[in-house]
C-alpha cells in the first residue's frame, strides 16, 4: 500500500528569502507530477493551519526558511521537536509540535512525528519585500530539491527508479 505523502513549501512569495520553501516546492511539482501518492503544494501558514494541512497524510516534508545563525544557504534537516517557534504572527496560534498533539487528541489522521521532516534553508533576509531570494539562498534551492528527492527515496525504494527517467540521474545515496 502506498503511503500518502505531502511535500509542502512554506513562505511568503513577496518577502525575499521567506519564499524559498515556495520556490523549492515549485521545482518539485514538475519532477513529481504523475505520482498520485505524492502531493506537492504551497502554503503560507504555520501552527494550527499547518496541522490541518497535514491531516489525511501518512508522512510529510515541509520546506521553509530558517534563521538559526548558520551560514546563509545552509540546508538543514529537522524534526517537529526541533521547531520551537511558530510561523504565524497570531498570539492565538501555536507551534507545530503543540498543533500536532492537539490534532491527534482530536482524532485527526496525522503523520507521526518521525514521518515529518522539515527541510530548512538558512535565510539571509526574510523581511524585505522582493520576489527574488538572496544569492546564497537562491544557490541552495537545487540542493534542497535534491535533499527532498533523497528523503522520498529513503521512504520508497521504488521512487529512485521512477524518478531517474525524470531527472536523468540516480538519486540513491552513494
Buried (B, 14 or more C-beta within 10 A) or exposed (E): EEEBBBBBBBBBEEBBBBBBBBBBBBBBBEBBEEBEEBBBEBBBBBBBBBBBBBEEBBBBBBBBBBBEEBEBBBBBEBBBEBBEEBBBEEEEBBBBBBBBBBBBEEEBEBBEBEBBBBBBBBBBBBEEEBEEBBEBBBEBBEBBBBBBBBBBBEBBEEBBEEBEEBEEEEBEEE
